[in-house]
């Protein structure tokens, strides 16, 4: 087997985890990324870990109809990097990305193209591909955004894939903060009229941004409590965390959107664009787990908090 490494980067994971660490949300528009420095840093991390040169880096992302946008073209022109694109479905979900990653990982091992693979991802759908590559003699190192407060040492990585990998390597927080910045631009005028009249907003409430910081960061400790008849009842922590996530996403989105997009979203209320709703659910699940996020009471609180924050700006 060739004495070199190969790097496979799930951009969806990397940008979501990096954005969560820096901006508090996985919303891509909420961050700006120095891609050249980030890619160089990942190359350096792999080289320092194994003392091997990399065959290349594969950068996996999704786009409309699988057609590369200007960013994808720029990344593809980076020396040593090859972009591999899946599709974005009508409801905003990525399609085909995990399949491409899994196939490339197993093929690199089968063809003995590299002895070590650095997999930047947190998706347990890749667990079987990891084991298949290992059966061909490849060492697979899982790379995740550093989180010293988590028992795995990384952020948003499924425990199943972490247990199957040969090692878990944190992407240093210093590199993340050097390459990810929170997007700040001129915010749209909240008093600007919408192009078409929409439903009247609910009565003015105290802006959700005034929630205590401790509430905004809660969630990982949310629990179920049991009454005397042993039927589970939700604590306020779960709802509070969902509302805090709604505020965080609304704040990040508002700070990075345009006046035209703001008017369009308000005109369609209470329906949220798919891409915003998916970020709300994804960020909430990261805080309190998918089971709690599936509860309708939690989802209502999550979306209501988003709208209450926007209403509080008017």
Phi, psi and omega in degrees: 000139183302138182274068180203173182246168172224144184241128180239117186246117172277099184298327179301315177293310187300314182288325178292315181291318177296319178295321178298319181291321187268319186249354179081010180207155178272004180297118185297324182292349181276355184230157168240140186233134171272089188295321181299314181291323179295313180297316178300320180295323178291318175303314182296320180298315180296319181294319179294326182287318187248349185061030179240148172281151182269136172301307175188171171251133172259126182249112185257129178210182179233152179209166178298122179059018179070017181268126183294138173269185184296324178295315180300321178294320180295319178294321181296334179275355177289130181305131177083006183240135176236127178271142177228119189247134168264194182247155171259122183284176182298334180260017173086004181272149177282139179232132174087354183290310180299323179297316179296318180297312182299316180295317181293323179296311182293320180295322178297322178288315181297320182275002178055039181281339181204153179264340180226136174243133174255113185254109179269094184193167176226011189272122180287353174295343180267002185300318181291324177295324177299312181293325178295319178295321180296326179295337176272004176096006180274141172269128183245119179252123179273130180246127179226159178296130187300137174212095187292344181274353181260147184294338176274345181083003182223163185259133172059040176248128179295134183298327183299314181287328178296322180290331182274337180290159179286334179197159175243123185243119179286137169279116191306138178300329179299316179296319180299314183286339175281336186247341176251132173227149179288132181290127177230121177217175180298118182290148178295158180286113183294343182269358182296141181290149175278154184294330177224147181293135178246181178302144179296138179292158178295160180307146183302131175241168175300130181307135182295343180297344181277003176302143179301147180300328180295327177291319183297331182262003180285174173134312182295341181257012181296141186221166170262141173245156185240133177277182185296333179268011172068017173272132184291143175229137182287139172279163177294341183300320182296312180295316180301320180293318178300317179294322178296321177296317178302319178294314183299317179292317179299317180296315180293318180294315182298323182286350183234007183262172177256165179299321180297314180294321178300312179300320182295317181293317180295323181296331183266001183299149010274003180284130178262148174304147183304317184295327178285316181298321179296321178294318177304310182292319181294314180294324179292317179298326179294328181276316189240358180096154183293324183299313179290324180293334179288344180292133183295326178297322179290317180295321178296317179296321180299309182288324178297321180295323176301309182292324180295324177294315179297317179298324181293345179272348181271000000 
